[in-house]
Amino acid sequence: MVLPQKVSDYIDYPVRYKDKDVVYLNIRTEVMVDIGRSGLQIEERKFEETFYNNFKAGAFSEVNIQSSYFTKMKDVEASTLLPDDTKFKEIKVKKFKTKEVFDEDIFYQDLFSTSFIYPSLRQGAITRLKYTLDFKDPHFFPYVVLKKYYPVENFEFAINSDKDVVFDIKYFFTDTINIDFTKQEKGKRVIYTWKAKNLKSYKNEKNAPDYLCYLPQIVPYIKSYKVNNKEVPILRNIDDLFNWYNENISNLDHRHTDDMISTVGSIVKECRNDSEKVVVIYKWVQNNIKYVANEYGLGGFIPRHPYQIFEKRYGDCKDMATIIIELLDIADVKAYFTWIGTRDLPYSYEQIPTSLVDNHMIATYILNNRHYFLDATNSHNPMDLPSDFIQGKEGLIKKDAHRYEIIMVPEVPADTNLYSDTAYVNIDQGKVRGKGSLKLFGYYNSGMKHSIEKVKDKNDKMKFMKSYLEKGNNKYSLDEYTTHVSDKKFTVNYTFNISDYLKENGNEMYLNLNLSQPFDNFDLFKDDRKLPYEFTYKSSLLQTYFFTVPDGYEISYLPKNSEYRSNNFFYSVSYTLKGNQIIYTYSSKTDTMMLQPASFSDWNKMLKQMRSDFKEVVVLRKKTN
């Protein structure tokens, strides 16, 4: 590897990389794999060399490197190379501090952070960082993402392995870059090397999918290795992954305490069938077991014993899945452990049968060939609604000790996630007044429950509801509201008034019945956007406003109906006259969770037309005798 020799080698960097604060000169990762007496020994050696291009260099002085139970860190070295006349002067870091990392959302985890400060870091300086990670379990093998937030001039990834270790290597999103790959055999060793040069930085874009869903990656994993000519399987296929997962939960203590039995008995005593038992037990877990992530060592993969979860009344996703399954078992209902990935992960089990595919666990109940995905980490989702972040993802369901099923969690249809707002509107003493009813279904329902639950103060709840129900202009006032909550629906009944919304000119009044304007804060897509736009879920909106024409007035102008339809979205606005009422209806549907760049132009056209329609007003004129 070429190391910096002359300051003059970097004199043109402020021009070459004028928009970049940092340039990675060299990024090298080497993984050593050896077969020892106690199994595989895996060591990842990291080296980074970074150039700081402008006055912002000092902002990068403090560095934190994370390690864990599975990846113990050692041999950390770091230094700053300062330009000194024609050469660089090296100043080594002398103090490293390692401490546990605590996350407010995680009760206990085994993450550690090693921190240090690069000395005298300034424009034109170069830093070097070198450290090693020991991997304790061969099921977790290092992989690399080639691109960084800043440019990379030289990238290298190498695996130096005992030849009796069998690898599979998968590539994701690498079709747009040139990678030089070599495989070299040296005695009892095999060396795999990937090199790339001048990798451009990537750009963060609003509501883009997780970077793993589009950045180039090299993902190797160990299929097996040989000891004394005998094959030791690791992750040859999905069967091996399932067997490992099953082994992680095989030692659970399934004892049923008297308290567990009596609690289940009281919960299900009114239930007429298994489906009703699932509903009430799932709801009991949602209400009574607090979600607290617990990621200590193998505890990140092995649930706690069911009776312990029940007694302590808290647990992580694996614990919640476990207690649901156990309580249903007491009620003579079968449910299944299910490993699943969130939408942040782009992989499938067929592509890479490793733990990279999933990062979550739920319980699954099956009735008449329909799968119900029970995730109590979401305390408000009903039984028939999966968590929004696992839609479209594969689940690995344990049917018994030797059988599994892989099933895709469906994307919840847009019509299920309905926002329906109806209001009766009139003019009273120059103000627009109304009486409305908002009904929220699907993810709108569970989302509102989650949001309102966090607002404890009565006055704060009023402010929250006012903001949520706001109409017309900034002089909107929410007079009062009441809520009615059920598993399927969240209803808000409310009254409101809006000052200075009605415009008058002589004998005419002008009223914009587009009281609520969806997508008002949605920016048009710019021409240079490259990444898809991700929605949390598909959705439908329906707004119906019944406006009573005031006595003594007649309709002078009624806007035309309008609509825009495309494959993944549509909207329509209509005005209907019925007696002395104008019925205004706005309807829209977003029927995709991932809007691709090819649809951006179409989406922009829709928004522009919609916003033009929203400017239309009803004109009322005083009647003449």
C-alpha positions as CSV (number, residue, x, y, z in Angstrom):
1,M,0.0,0.0,0.0
2,V,1.3,3.4,-1.0
3,L,1.7,5.7,2.0
4,P,1.9,9.5,1.8
5,Q,5.4,10.8,1.2
6,K,5.2,14.4,0.0
7,V,2.9,17.2,0.9
8,S,3.0,18.2,-2.8
9,D,1.2,15.0,-3.7
10,Y,-2.0,16.5,-2.2
11,I,-1.7,20.1,-3.3
12,D,-4.5,19.8,-5.9
13,Y,-7.0,18.1,-3.6
14,P,-8.9,21.3,-2.7
15,V,-9.7,21.6,-6.4
16,R,-10.2,18.0,-7.3
17,Y,-12.5,17.4,-4.3
18,K,-13.7,21.0,-3.8
19,D,-17.1,20.0,-2.4
20,K,-15.8,17.2,-0.1
21,D,-14.6,17.7,3.5
22,V,-12.9,14.3,3.6
23,V,-11.2,12.0,1.1
24,Y,-10.5,8.4,2.0
25,L,-7.1,7.7,0.5
26,N,-7.0,4.0,1.5
27,I,-9.5,1.6,3.0
28,R,-8.3,-1.9,3.6
29,T,-9.9,-4.8,5.3
30,E,-8.2,-8.2,5.7
31,V,-9.9,-11.2,7.3
32,M,-7.7,-14.0,8.5
33,V,-9.5,-17.4,8.9
34,D,-7.7,-20.3,10.6
35,I,-8.8,-23.7,11.8
36,G,-7.9,-24.1,15.4
37,R,-8.4,-26.9,18.0
38,S,-11.6,-25.3,19.2
39,G,-13.0,-24.4,15.8
40,L,-12.6,-21.5,13.5
41,Q,-10.5,-18.4,14.4
42,I,-11.5,-15.3,12.5
43,E,-9.7,-12.0,12.8
44,E,-10.6,-8.8,10.9
45,R,-7.8,-6.3,10.4
46,K,-8.9,-2.8,9.5
47,F,-6.8,0.1,8.1
48,E,-8.0,3.5,7.0
49,E,-6.0,6.5,5.8
50,T,-8.0,9.8,5.4
51,F,-7.2,13.2,4.0
52,Y,-8.9,16.3,5.4
53,N,-9.6,18.8,2.7
54,N,-10.7,22.0,4.3
55,F,-11.1,24.0,7.5
56,K,-13.7,21.6,8.9
57,A,-11.1,19.0,9.7
58,G,-11.3,19.6,13.4
59,A,-14.9,18.4,13.4
60,F,-13.6,14.9,12.6
61,S,-11.1,14.8,15.5
62,E,-13.1,12.6,17.8
63,V,-13.5,9.0,16.7
64,N,-15.6,6.1,18.2
65,I,-15.1,2.5,17.2
66,Q,-17.7,0.0,18.3
67,S,-17.1,-3.6,19.3
68,S,-19.3,-6.3,21.0
69,Y,-19.5,-9.7,22.6
70,F,-19.0,-11.2,19.2
71,T,-16.3,-8.8,17.9
72,K,-13.7,-8.1,20.5
73,M,-11.3,-5.3,19.5
74,K,-7.6,-5.2,20.1
75,D,-4.4,-3.6,18.8
76,V,-5.7,-0.1,18.1
77,E,-3.3,2.3,16.6
78,A,-4.0,5.8,15.3
79,S,-2.0,8.9,14.3
80,T,-2.2,12.3,12.7
81,L,0.2,13.1,9.8
82,L,0.7,16.9,9.7
83,P,2.2,18.7,6.7
84,D,5.6,19.9,7.7
85,D,7.3,21.7,4.8
86,T,7.6,19.1,2.1
87,K,6.9,15.9,4.2
88,F,4.5,14.8,6.8
89,K,5.2,14.6,10.5
90,E,3.5,11.8,12.4
91,I,1.9,12.4,15.8
92,K,0.6,9.2,17.4
93,V,-2.5,8.9,19.6
94,K,-1.5,8.0,23.1
95,K,-4.8,7.7,24.9
96,F,-7.7,5.3,24.0
97,K,-10.8,5.0,26.2
98,T,-13.1,2.0,26.0
99,K,-16.5,2.0,27.7
100,E,-19.9,0.3,27.5
101,V,-22.5,1.9,25.2
102,F,-25.9,2.4,26.7
103,D,-28.9,3.2,24.6
104,E,-32.1,4.6,26.2
105,D,-34.1,2.1,24.1
106,I,-32.0,-0.9,25.1
107,F,-32.1,-2.3,28.7
108,Y,-28.8,-4.0,28.4
109,Q,-26.4,-4.6,25.5
110,D,-22.8,-5.7,25.1
111,L,-21.7,-2.9,22.8
112,F,-18.4,-1.2,23.7
113,S,-17.1,2.1,22.3
114,T,-13.4,2.8,22.0
115,S,-12.9,6.5,21.6
116,F,-9.9,8.7,21.0
117,I,-9.0,12.1,19.5
118,Y,-6.7,12.7,16.6
119,P,-4.2,15.3,17.7
120,S,-3.8,18.7,15.9
121,L,-6.1,17.8,13.1
122,R,-6.4,20.5,10.5
123,Q,-6.7,21.2,6.8
124,G,-4.2,19.2,4.7
125,A,-3.6,16.6,7.5
126,I,-3.9,12.9,7.0
127,T,-5.0,10.4,9.7
128,R,-4.2,6.7,9.9
129,L,-6.3,4.2,11.9
130,K,-5.5,0.5,12.4
131,Y,-7.3,-2.0,14.6
132,T,-8.2,-5.7,14.8
133,L,-11.5,-7.4,15.6
134,D,-11.8,-11.0,16.8
135,F,-15.0,-12.8,15.7
136,K,-16.1,-15.3,18.2
137,D,-18.7,-17.1,16.1
138,P,-18.2,-18.1,12.4
139,H,-22.0,-17.5,11.7
140,F,-21.1,-13.8,11.9
141,F,-18.6,-13.1,9.1
142,P,-17.4,-9.6,8.1
143,Y,-18.9,-8.1,5.0
144,V,-18.1,-4.8,3.3
145,V,-20.0,-1.8,1.8
146,L,-17.7,-0.3,-0.8
147,K,-19.0,3.2,-1.0
148,K,-18.8,5.8,1.8
149,Y,-20.3,9.2,2.4
150,Y,-17.0,10.7,1.1
151,P,-14.9,9.6,-1.9
152,V,-12.6,6.5,-1.6
153,E,-9.5,6.5,-3.8
154,N,-8.3,3.0,-3.0
155,F,-10.4,0.2,-1.6
156,E,-9.3,-3.3,-0.8
157,F,-11.0,-6.3,0.8
158,A,-9.1,-9.5,1.3
159,I,-9.8,-12.9,2.9
160,N,-6.7,-14.9,3.8
161,S,-8.0,-18.4,4.7
162,D,-7.1,-22.0,5.4
163,K,-7.9,-23.8,2.2
164,D,-10.2,-26.2,4.0
165,V,-12.7,-23.4,4.7
166,V,-15.4,-23.3,2.0
167,F,-16.9,-19.8,1.3
168,D,-19.8,-18.5,-0.7
169,I,-19.6,-14.9,-1.8
170,K,-22.5,-12.8,-2.9
171,Y,-22.5,-9.4,-4.5
172,F,-25.2,-6.7,-4.1
173,F,-25.6,-3.5,-6.2
174,T,-22.0,-3.8,-7.6
175,D,-23.0,-3.6,-11.3
176,T,-22.1,0.1,-11.6
177,I,-18.5,-0.1,-10.3
178,N,-15.4,-1.9,-11.5
179,I,-14.0,-4.4,-9.0
180,D,-10.8,-6.3,-9.6
181,F,-11.0,-9.8,-8.1
182,T,-8.2,-12.3,-7.7
183,K,-8.0,-15.7,-6.1
184,Q,-4.5,-17.0,-5.2
185,E,-3.5,-20.3,-3.6
186,K,-0.3,-20.3,-1.5
187,G,0.4,-23.7,0.1
188,K,-2.4,-24.4,2.6
189,R,-3.8,-20.9,2.2
190,V,-6.2,-19.3,-0.2
191,I,-6.3,-15.5,-0.6
192,Y,-9.3,-13.8,-2.1
193,T,-8.8,-10.1,-2.9
194,W,-11.1,-7.4,-4.2
195,K,-9.8,-4.0,-5.2
196,A,-11.5,-0.9,-6.5
197,K,-10.4,2.7,-7.3
198,N,-11.9,6.1,-7.2
199,L,-15.2,5.2,-5.7
200,K,-17.6,8.2,-5.7
201,S,-19.3,9.3,-2.6
202,Y,-23.0,8.7,-2.1
203,K,-25.6,11.3,-1.3
204,N,-28.2,11.0,1.4
205,E,-31.7,11.7,0.1
206,K,-34.9,12.3,2.0
207,N,-37.0,9.2,2.7
208,A,-34.7,7.0,0.7
209,P,-34.5,3.3,1.7
210,D,-31.7,2.2,4.0
211,Y,-28.2,2.4,2.4
212,L,-27.9,-1.4,2.4
213,C,-30.8,-1.4,-0.1
214,Y,-28.7,0.4,-2.8
215,L,-24.9,0.7,-2.0
216,P,-22.5,-1.9,-3.4
217,Q,-21.6,-4.7,-1.1
218,I,-19.5,-7.8,-1.0
219,V,-21.0,-10.4,1.3
220,P,-19.0,-13.6,2.0
221,Y,-20.1,-16.3,4.4
222,I,-18.6,-19.6,5.5
223,K,-20.5,-22.6,4.3
224,S,-18.3,-25.3,6.0
225,Y,-14.8,-26.3,6.9
226,K,-12.9,-29.6,7.3
227,V,-11.2,-31.1,10.4
228,N,-9.5,-34.4,9.9
229,N,-11.3,-34.8,6.6
230,K,-14.6,-34.4,8.3
231,E,-17.0,-31.6,7.2
232,V,-18.2,-29.2,9.8
233,P,-21.3,-27.4,8.5
234,I,-21.8,-23.7,9.3
235,L,-24.2,-22.1,6.7
236,R,-24.3,-24.3,3.7
237,N,-28.0,-23.6,3.1
238,I,-31.2,-22.5,4.7
239,D,-31.4,-25.8,6.6
240,D,-28.2,-25.0,8.4
241,L,-29.4,-21.5,9.3
242,F,-32.7,-23.0,10.6
243,N,-30.8,-25.6,12.6
244,W,-28.6,-22.9,14.2
245,Y,-31.6,-20.7,15.0
246,N,-33.5,-23.7,16.4
247,E,-30.4,-24.6,18.6
248,N,-30.5,-21.1,20.0
249,I,-34.0,-21.6,21.4
250,S,-33.8,-25.3,22.1
251,N,-32.9,-24.9,25.8
252,L,-35.9,-22.7,26.8
253,D,-37.5,-23.8,30.1
254,H,-41.2,-24.3,29.2
255,R,-42.4,-24.6,32.8
256,H,-45.9,-23.1,33.4
257,T,-46.2,-21.4,36.8
258,D,-49.5,-21.3,38.6
259,D,-49.7,-17.5,38.0
260,M,-49.3,-18.0,34.2
261,I,-52.0,-20.7,34.1
262,S,-54.5,-18.7,36.2
263,T,-53.8,-15.5,34.1
264,V,-54.4,-17.3,30.9
265,G,-57.6,-18.9,32.3
266,S,-59.0,-15.5,33.3
267,I,-58.0,-14.0,29.9
268,V,-59.7,-16.7,27.7
269,K,-62.7,-17.6,29.8
270,E,-65.1,-15.8,27.6
271,C,-63.5,-16.9,24.3
272,R,-65.6,-19.1,22.0
273,N,-62.8,-20.3,19.7
274,D,-59.0,-20.3,19.1
275,S,-59.0,-17.1,17.1
276,E,-60.6,-15.2,20.0
277,K,-58.0,-16.6,22.4
278,V,-55.2,-15.3,20.1
279,V,-56.8,-11.8,20.1
280,V,-57.1,-11.5,23.9
281,I,-53.7,-13.1,24.7
282,Y,-51.9,-11.0,22.1
283,K,-53.6,-7.9,23.5
284,W,-52.6,-8.9,27.0
285,V,-49.0,-9.2,26.1
286,Q,-49.1,-5.8,24.2
287,N,-50.6,-4.2,27.3
288,N,-48.6,-6.0,30.1
289,I,-45.2,-6.8,28.8
290,K,-43.0,-3.7,28.3
291,Y,-40.8,-3.8,25.2
292,V,-37.2,-3.3,26.3
293,A,-34.4,-4.3,24.0
294,N,-31.9,-6.6,25.6
295,E,-28.9,-7.4,23.4
296,Y,-26.2,-8.9,25.7
297,G,-24.1,-11.5,23.9
298,L,-26.1,-14.5,22.8
299,G,-29.0,-12.8,24.6
300,G,-29.3,-11.0,21.3
301,F,-30.3,-14.3,19.7
302,I,-31.6,-16.4,22.6
303,P,-34.9,-15.5,24.3
304,R,-35.2,-15.5,28.1
305,H,-37.2,-18.3,29.7
306,P,-41.0,-17.7,29.3
307,Y,-41.7,-17.8,33.1
308,Q,-39.0,-15.2,33.6
309,I,-40.5,-12.9,31.0
310,F,-43.9,-13.3,32.6
311,E,-42.6,-12.6,36.1
312,K,-40.5,-9.5,35.1
313,R,-43.1,-8.1,32.7
314,Y,-40.5,-6.9,30.2
315,G,-38.6,-8.3,27.2
316,D,-37.2,-7.7,23.7
317,C,-38.7,-8.9,20.5
318,K,-37.6,-12.5,21.0
319,D,-39.0,-12.5,24.6
320,M,-42.3,-11.1,23.4
321,A,-42.6,-13.7,20.7
322,T,-41.7,-16.4,23.3
323,I,-44.3,-15.3,25.8
324,I,-47.0,-15.1,23.2
325,I,-46.3,-18.6,22.1
326,E,-46.1,-19.9,25.6
327,L,-49.3,-18.3,26.8
328,L,-51.1,-19.6,23.7
329,D,-49.8,-23.0,24.4
330,I,-51.4,-22.9,27.9
331,A,-54.6,-22.0,26.1
332,D,-54.1,-25.1,23.8
333,V,-53.5,-22.8,20.7
334,K,-50.4,-23.4,18.5
335,A,-48.2,-20.5,17.4
336,Y,-44.8,-20.5,15.9
337,F,-41.4,-18.8,16.4
338,T,-40.7,-16.6,13.3
339,W,-37.4,-15.0,12.4
340,I,-37.8,-12.0,10.1
341,G,-36.0,-9.0,8.7
342,T,-37.1,-5.4,8.7
343,R,-37.4,-3.4,5.5
344,D,-33.9,-2.0,6.1
345,L,-32.5,-5.3,5.0
346,P,-32.6,-6.1,1.2
347,Y,-31.6,-9.8,1.4
348,S,-33.6,-13.0,1.0
349,Y,-32.9,-16.4,2.6
350,E,-32.3,-17.9,-0.8
351,Q,-29.6,-15.3,-1.6
352,I,-27.7,-15.5,1.7
353,P,-28.8,-18.1,4.3
354,T,-27.3,-16.1,7.1
355,S,-28.4,-13.9,10.0
356,L,-27.9,-10.9,7.8
357,V,-31.4,-11.6,6.4
358,D,-33.2,-11.0,9.6
359,N,-32.9,-8.8,12.7
360,H,-36.3,-9.4,14.4
361,M,-38.4,-12.1,15.9
362,I,-42.2,-12.4,16.1
363,A,-44.8,-15.1,16.6
364,T,-47.1,-16.5,13.9
365,Y,-50.5,-17.9,14.2
366,I,-52.0,-19.8,11.3
367,L,-55.8,-20.2,10.7
368,N,-57.3,-21.6,7.5
369,N,-54.0,-21.2,5.7
370,R,-53.9,-17.5,6.6
371,H,-50.8,-16.3,8.6
372,Y,-51.2,-13.8,11.4
373,F,-47.9,-12.1,12.3
374,L,-48.0,-11.2,16.0
375,D,-45.4,-8.5,16.9
376,A,-46.1,-7.2,20.4
377,T,-43.3,-4.7,20.2
378,N,-46.0,-2.6,18.6
379,S,-48.5,-2.2,21.4
380,H,-51.3,-1.0,19.1
381,N,-51.4,-3.2,16.1
382,P,-54.4,-5.5,15.9
383,M,-53.9,-9.2,15.3
384,D,-54.5,-9.0,11.5
385,L,-52.1,-6.1,10.9
386,P,-48.4,-6.9,10.8
387,S,-45.9,-4.2,11.9
388,D,-45.4,-1.8,9.1
389,F,-41.6,-2.3,9.0
390,I,-41.9,-6.0,8.1
391,Q,-44.3,-5.6,5.2
392,G,-43.0,-7.4,2.1
393,K,-40.3,-9.3,4.1
394,E,-39.6,-13.0,4.3
395,G,-40.3,-14.8,7.6
396,L,-38.7,-18.1,8.6
397,I,-41.3,-20.0,10.6
398,K,-40.4,-22.9,12.8
399,K,-43.1,-25.5,12.4
400,D,-41.3,-28.1,14.6
401,A,-37.8,-29.1,15.5
402,H,-37.1,-30.3,12.0
403,R,-39.4,-28.3,9.7
404,Y,-39.7,-24.7,8.7
405,E,-41.7,-22.6,6.3
406,I,-40.6,-19.4,4.5
407,I,-43.4,-17.0,3.9
408,M,-43.7,-13.5,2.6
409,V,-45.4,-10.9,4.8
410,P,-47.9,-9.2,2.6
411,E,-48.0,-5.4,2.0
412,V,-51.1,-4.1,3.6
413,P,-53.5,-2.7,0.9
414,A,-54.0,1.0,0.7
415,D,-57.7,0.7,1.3
416,T,-57.0,-0.8,4.7
417,N,-55.0,2.2,5.8
418,L,-57.8,4.8,5.4
419,Y,-57.9,8.4,6.7
420,S,-61.5,9.4,6.4
421,D,-62.6,12.9,7.4
422,T,-66.2,14.2,7.2
423,A,-67.4,17.6,8.2
424,Y,-70.6,19.7,8.0
425,V,-69.6,23.3,7.4
426,N,-71.5,26.6,7.4
427,I,-71.0,30.3,7.7
428,D,-71.9,31.9,11.0
429,Q,-71.2,35.6,11.8
430,G,-68.5,35.8,9.2
431,K,-66.7,32.7,10.5
432,V,-66.5,29.3,8.9
433,R,-67.8,26.8,11.5
434,G,-67.9,23.0,11.3
435,K,-68.7,19.8,13.0
436,G,-66.5,16.9,11.9
437,S,-65.7,13.2,12.4
438,L,-62.3,11.8,11.6
439,K,-62.0,8.0,11.3
440,L,-58.6,6.3,11.1
441,F,-58.1,2.7,10.1
442,G,-55.1,0.4,9.6
443,Y,-51.8,2.0,10.3
444,Y,-53.4,5.4,10.6
445,N,-55.3,4.0,13.6
446,S,-52.3,2.4,15.3
447,G,-50.1,5.4,14.6
448,M,-52.6,7.8,16.2
449,K,-52.9,5.5,19.3
450,H,-49.1,5.5,19.6
451,S,-48.8,9.3,19.2
452,I,-51.6,10.3,21.6
453,E,-50.4,7.8,24.2
454,K,-47.1,9.8,24.5
455,V,-49.0,13.1,25.2
456,K,-49.9,13.0,28.9
457,D,-50.9,16.6,29.7
458,K,-54.5,17.6,28.8
459,N,-53.5,20.9,27.3
460,D,-50.8,19.3,25.3
461,K,-53.3,16.8,23.9
462,M,-55.5,19.7,22.8
463,K,-52.6,21.3,21.0
464,F,-51.8,18.0,19.4
465,M,-55.3,17.4,18.2
466,K,-55.6,21.0,17.0
467,S,-52.5,20.5,14.9
468,Y,-53.7,17.1,13.6
469,L,-57.1,18.4,12.6
470,E,-56.1,21.8,11.3
471,K,-58.0,23.3,8.4
472,G,-58.1,26.4,6.4
473,N,-55.5,28.8,7.8
474,N,-53.5,29.6,10.9
475,K,-56.6,31.1,12.5
476,Y,-58.1,27.7,12.8
477,S,-59.5,27.0,16.2
478,L,-60.5,23.6,17.6
479,D,-63.4,24.2,19.9
480,E,-63.7,20.7,21.4
481,Y,-63.2,17.1,20.6
482,T,-63.9,13.6,21.9
483,T,-62.3,10.3,20.9
484,H,-63.6,6.8,20.6
485,V,-61.1,3.9,20.3
486,S,-61.5,0.3,19.2
487,D,-59.1,-2.3,17.8
488,K,-60.0,-1.4,14.2
489,K,-60.8,2.3,14.3
490,F,-59.8,5.5,16.0
491,T,-62.6,8.2,15.8
492,V,-62.3,11.9,16.7
493,N,-65.5,13.9,16.8
494,Y,-64.8,17.6,16.9
495,T,-66.1,21.1,16.3
496,F,-64.1,24.0,14.9
497,N,-64.2,27.5,13.6
498,I,-61.9,29.5,11.2
499,S,-61.6,33.3,11.3
500,D,-60.6,35.4,8.3
501,Y,-61.0,32.5,5.9
502,L,-64.1,33.7,4.1
503,K,-63.3,36.5,1.5
504,E,-66.0,39.1,0.5
505,N,-66.1,41.6,-2.3
506,G,-69.3,43.6,-2.8
507,N,-72.1,41.1,-3.3
508,E,-69.9,38.1,-3.6
509,M,-68.2,35.7,-1.1
510,Y,-65.4,33.4,-1.9
511,L,-64.8,30.1,-0.1
512,N,-62.1,27.5,-0.7
513,L,-63.6,24.2,0.3
514,N,-60.2,22.5,0.1
515,L,-60.0,22.9,3.9
516,S,-57.3,20.3,4.3
517,Q,-54.7,20.0,1.6
518,P,-52.9,16.6,1.6
519,F,-49.2,16.5,0.6
520,D,-49.0,20.3,1.3
521,N,-45.5,19.8,2.8
522,F,-44.4,17.3,0.2
523,D,-41.6,18.7,-2.0
524,L,-41.5,18.1,-5.7
525,F,-38.8,15.7,-6.7
526,K,-35.7,17.4,-8.1
527,D,-34.2,16.3,-11.4
528,D,-31.0,15.1,-9.8
529,R,-32.6,12.7,-7.3
530,K,-31.3,9.2,-7.8
531,L,-32.8,7.1,-5.1
532,P,-36.4,5.8,-4.6
533,Y,-38.7,7.5,-2.1
534,E,-40.0,5.2,0.6
535,F,-43.4,5.5,2.2
536,T,-44.1,3.8,5.5
537,Y,-47.2,2.2,4.1
538,K,-49.7,2.4,1.3
539,S,-52.6,4.7,2.1
540,S,-56.0,6.1,1.2
541,L,-57.5,9.5,2.0
542,L,-61.1,10.5,1.8
543,Q,-62.3,14.0,2.8
544,T,-66.0,14.9,2.5
545,Y,-67.2,18.3,3.4
546,F,-70.9,19.2,3.3
547,F,-71.2,23.0,3.0
548,T,-74.6,24.7,3.5
549,V,-75.1,27.7,1.3
550,P,-76.2,30.6,3.6
551,D,-79.7,32.1,3.2
552,G,-79.9,34.9,0.7
553,Y,-77.0,33.6,-1.4
554,E,-76.8,31.5,-4.6
555,I,-74.0,29.8,-6.3
556,S,-72.3,31.9,-8.9
557,Y,-69.4,29.6,-9.6
558,L,-68.7,26.0,-8.8
559,P,-65.2,24.6,-9.6
560,K,-65.0,21.8,-12.1
561,N,-64.3,18.2,-11.0
562,S,-60.7,17.1,-11.5
563,E,-58.6,13.9,-11.3
564,Y,-55.2,12.5,-12.0
565,R,-54.6,8.7,-12.3
566,S,-51.4,6.8,-12.6
567,N,-50.3,3.2,-11.9
568,N,-49.3,3.8,-8.3
569,F,-51.3,6.8,-7.2
570,F,-54.3,8.9,-8.0
571,Y,-56.4,11.7,-6.7
572,S,-59.8,13.2,-7.5
573,V,-61.7,16.4,-6.4
574,S,-65.4,16.7,-7.0
575,Y,-68.1,19.3,-6.2
576,T,-71.8,18.1,-6.2
577,L,-74.8,20.4,-5.6
578,K,-77.6,18.8,-3.7
579,G,-80.4,21.2,-2.6
580,N,-78.7,24.0,-0.7
581,Q,-75.6,21.9,0.0
582,I,-72.3,21.7,-1.8
583,I,-70.7,18.3,-1.3
584,Y,-67.0,18.5,-1.7
585,T,-65.1,15.2,-2.0
586,Y,-61.3,14.7,-2.2
587,S,-60.1,11.2,-2.6
588,S,-56.5,9.9,-3.1
589,K,-54.5,6.7,-2.9
590,T,-50.8,6.0,-2.7
591,D,-50.6,2.4,-3.8
592,T,-46.9,1.8,-3.4
593,M,-44.4,1.8,-0.6
594,M,-41.4,2.5,-2.9
595,L,-41.8,5.2,-5.5
596,Q,-39.1,4.6,-8.1
597,P,-37.3,7.5,-9.9
598,A,-39.0,6.5,-13.2
599,S,-42.3,7.7,-11.5
600,F,-41.0,11.0,-10.1
601,S,-42.0,13.0,-13.1
602,D,-45.5,11.6,-13.1
603,W,-45.8,12.2,-9.3
604,N,-44.7,15.9,-9.8
605,K,-47.3,16.4,-12.5
606,M,-49.9,15.0,-10.1
607,L,-48.9,17.3,-7.3
608,K,-48.8,20.4,-9.5
609,Q,-52.3,19.7,-10.8
610,M,-53.6,18.9,-7.3
611,R,-52.2,22.2,-5.9
612,S,-53.7,24.1,-8.8
613,D,-57.1,22.4,-8.0
614,F,-56.7,23.3,-4.3
615,K,-56.7,27.0,-5.3
616,E,-60.2,26.8,-6.8
617,V,-62.9,28.6,-4.8
618,V,-66.7,28.5,-4.7
619,V,-68.2,31.9,-5.5
620,L,-71.5,32.8,-3.7
621,R,-73.5,35.8,-4.8
622,K,-76.3,37.6,-2.9
623,K,-79.7,37.0,-4.4
624,T,-81.5,39.9,-6.0
625,N,-85.2,40.3,-5.6
